[in-house]
Amino acid sequence: ALVLLAGVVFMMRRRVIRPIEDLTGAMDAMAGGETNISIPHRDRGDELGRMSASLELFRKGIVERQALEVERIRAAEE
């Protein structure tokens, strides 16, 4: 029973906890202003994959807003 429990814990760590930690790291980087990052686990077909895809949309939105702001500043300077 102990071996089975250890196996379940290992699989949970590998399939759920580690990907959540990876996503948390990506969110922390984005919160710190970093947008040149790769969002992990977007290819998964589960909830974590959908969360990753949503985070990628947020990242792209930030990049687009930054580009528009740069264009606005350049236009104002001319």
Solvent accessible surface area in square Angstrom, and as a share of the most:
residue,aa,sasa,rsa
1,A,122,0.95
2,L,140,0.70
3,V,131,0.75
4,L,129,0.64
5,L,105,0.52
6,A,60,0.46
7,G,33,0.32
8,V,77,0.44
9,V,89,0.51
10,F,117,0.49
11,M,94,0.42
12,M,97,0.43
13,R,98,0.36
14,R,133,0.49
15,R,127,0.46
16,V,52,0.30
17,I,74,0.38
18,R,113,0.41
19,P,4,0.03
20,I,79,0.40
21,E,83,0.37
22,D,56,0.29
23,L,2,0.01
24,T,62,0.36
25,G,40,0.38
26,A,9,0.07
27,M,85,0.38
28,D,93,0.48
29,A,32,0.25
30,M,20,0.09
31,A,94,0.73
32,G,70,0.67
33,G,52,0.50
34,E,77,0.35
35,T,21,0.12
36,N,136,0.70
37,I,42,0.21
38,S,97,0.63
39,I,5,0.03
40,P,37,0.23
41,H,50,0.22
42,R,117,0.43
43,D,136,0.70
44,R,43,0.16
45,G,83,0.80
46,D,40,0.21
47,E,109,0.49
48,L,15,0.07
49,G,3,0.03
50,R,146,0.53
51,M,95,0.42
52,S,0,0.00
53,A,47,0.36
54,S,52,0.33
55,L,16,0.08
56,E,15,0.07
57,L,128,0.64
58,F,131,0.55
59,R,42,0.15
60,K,94,0.40
61,G,21,0.20
62,I,46,0.23
63,V,59,0.34
64,E,109,0.49
65,R,153,0.56
66,Q,86,0.38
67,A,51,0.39
68,L,114,0.57
69,E,74,0.33
70,V,71,0.41
71,E,102,0.46
72,R,141,0.51
73,I,76,0.39
74,R,151,0.55
75,A,68,0.53
76,A,78,0.60
77,E,136,0.61
78,E,181,0.81
